[in-house]
Amino acid sequence: MSTDSPLIIALDFPSLDAALCLADQLDPARCRLKVGKELFTRSGPDVLEALHGRGFEVFLDLKFHDIPNTVAGAVQAAAELGVWMVNVHAGGGRRMMEAARERLDRHRLSTQLIAVTVLTSMEAEDLAEVGVAVSPAQQVEHLAQLAQASGMDGVVCSAQEATRLRELCGDAFLKVTPGIRPSFAETGDQRRVLTPAQAMAAGSTHLVVGRPVTQADEPMAALAAIEAELAGA
Ligand SMILES: O=C(O)c1cc(=O)[nH]c(=O)n1[C@@H]1O[C@H](COP(=O)(O)O)[C@@H](O)[C@H]1O
């Protein structure tokens, strides 16, 4: 099932059973799902088959970062599993991203291919520690432009950077933004956060929401509350 909802719910669970228990409370007409490193490492492709079977479009968030040939192969494998979206780290560089793009095009695979810019958990001090002497916003702009020039369909970034990226990269370039905290949720370990309505107004095209929905007593009610915040914006 295809949906026009901007919401992507992050299924950050340690087991297939726990992930499916949550997925069974959600509606594929009202959100997409994201499968990340922990769940995929434990369950393998079974989780994708189970979610596709329930009608969900899936973002496989494994943030590939390796030499070009290895990443191209990994991206092809992900696309052949039928996922809607897959990502790589923009820090892997132009040749890595171009190799991934070329591989999908060559095999006529239409999976959305996006690049992570600067993780939303990182602040200026964290970048400085890894030898990046510019602000997160500057580094995001730099990597987003490199990602676009390398054929990516969009980027993962903080919604706080989405407005600038809309100016630099245009509306059609996807801006997938985690670090979303509805008015009812706690910030936790995220640093660069916005509410769902703020994030859409800033130019996000998709919102990644994890714990505010997955840890809620009633996940579908939490999703509905986010939809209401968006509708009221
Ligand atoms: O690629 C991602 O999805 C991602 C990139 C990033 O910069 N920050 C980030 O939080 N994420 C993911 O987005 C989700 C956020 O979850 P919550 O903080 O629980 O809403 C997690 O699955 C993270 O792995």
The ligand as a Tripos MOL2 file, in Angstrom:
@<TRIPOS>MOLECULE
LIG
   24    25     1     0     0
SMALL
NO_CHARGES

@<TRIPOS>ATOM
      1 O1         18.7420    7.9010    9.6930 O.co2     1 LIG1
      2 C1         17.9680    8.0740   10.6450 C.2       1 LIG1
      3 O2         16.8010    7.6540   10.6060 O.co2     1 LIG1
      4 C2         18.4370    8.9070   11.7640 C.ar      1 LIG1
      5 C3         19.3840    9.8570   11.4610 C.ar      1 LIG1
      6 C4         19.7120   10.8260   12.4310 C.ar      1 LIG1
      7 O3         20.5020   11.7460   12.1650 O.2       1 LIG1
      8 N1         19.1220   10.7760   13.6470 N.ar      1 LIG1
      9 C5         18.2070    9.8050   13.9690 C.ar      1 LIG1
     10 O4         17.6680    9.8390   15.0980 O.2       1 LIG1
     11 N2         17.9050    8.8330   13.0550 N.ar      1 LIG1
     12 C6         16.9610    7.7450   13.4140 C.3       1 LIG1
     13 O5         15.6720    8.2720   13.6900 O.3       1 LIG1
     14 C7         15.0480    7.5580   14.7730 C.3       1 LIG1
     15 C8         14.6720    8.5450   15.8390 C.3       1 LIG1
     16 O6         14.0100    7.8850   16.8750 O.3       1 LIG1
     17 P1         13.4180    8.6840   18.1260 P.3       1 LIG1
     18 O7         14.5120    9.5710   18.6770 O.co2     1 LIG1
     19 O8         13.0110    7.5980   19.0790 O.co2     1 LIG1
     20 O9         12.2450    9.4980   17.6000 O.co2     1 LIG1
     21 C9         16.0430    6.4860   15.2140 C.3       1 LIG1
     22 O10        15.6650    5.2780   14.5550 O.3       1 LIG1
     23 C10        17.3850    6.9500   14.6590 C.3       1 LIG1
     24 O11        18.2030    5.8610   14.2830 O.3       1 LIG1
@<TRIPOS>BOND
     1     1     2 2
     2     2     3 1
     3     2     4 1
     4     4     5 ar
     5     4    11 ar
     6     5     6 ar
     7     6     7 2
     8     6     8 ar
     9     8     9 ar
    10     9    10 2
    11     9    11 ar
    12    11    12 1
    13    12    13 1
    14    12    23 1
    15    13    14 1
    16    14    15 1
    17    14    21 1
    18    15    16 1
    19    16    17 1
    20    17    18 2
    21    17    19 1
    22    17    20 1
    23    21    22 1
    24    21    23 1
    25    23    24 1
@<TRIPOS>SUBSTRUCTURE
     1 LIG1         1 GROUP 0 **** ****
